Amino acid sequence: MRNNYFQQLKQLNIQLLKMGAMVQDIIEVSVQALAKQDIEMARRVYQLDDKIDESELQIEHECMKLLALQQPMAKDLRVVGTIMKIITDLERMGDHAVNIAKITLAIGNEPLIKPLIDIPKMAKLSEDMVKKSLDAFMKEDIDLAEEVAHDDEAVDELYGAIYTELISMMIENPNIVKQATHLLFIGRYLERIADHATNIGERVIYMVTGERVEIN
């Protein structure tokens, strides 16, 4: 029974990493679609999100089976519970990427009001945070989980810079308010993705120690 449990848990971990990779991909694709103003690429985000949703449901189903059949206790129970929490955060990241794609479709071929510099940086940091938080889960590494919070601070700083710049541009030129507001929302969505990665880091710490902490 114990060997069977570990085998099932191993498969769950593999599925979780695959879901995390899809989330990293959807973040990258959504922002690249914006930068290139590529309508077809933006629409591809919806397809990626469907796969992420399917993965969440599948992993949740497997977790419920594991809880029912193996009845894990203590640390083992926290591991399964953490997986169920992580997939919720990952699914919501996918939703935020879809929101970015919606804005890209709304902007269409309208010339961008400014070169995109900080938004791609935010996206890359967010992708790295997703990977790092899942690495922390796999390795049960508290220090790595805490590093995610430091990365989140960098994302917040970039969002602050974007916010300040776009507000100043809107004051100077009211004609750009609509697109500038769109870009502000994109910054906000990326900031929320980073927050979800931080949530995963906190859940990893709880899984390992049994203590609930806020690392951000």
Secondary structure by P-SEA (a helix, b strand, c coil): caaaaaaaaaaaaaaaaaaaaaaaaaaaaaaaaaaaccaaaaaaaaaaaaaaaaaaaaaaaaaaaaaaaccccaaaaaaaaaaaaaaaaaaaaaaaaaaaaaaaaaaccccccccccaaaaaaaaaaaaaaaaaaaaaaccaaaaaaaaaaaaaaaaaaaaaaaaaaaaaaacccaaaaaaaaaaaaaaaaaaaaaaaaaaaaaaaaacccccccc
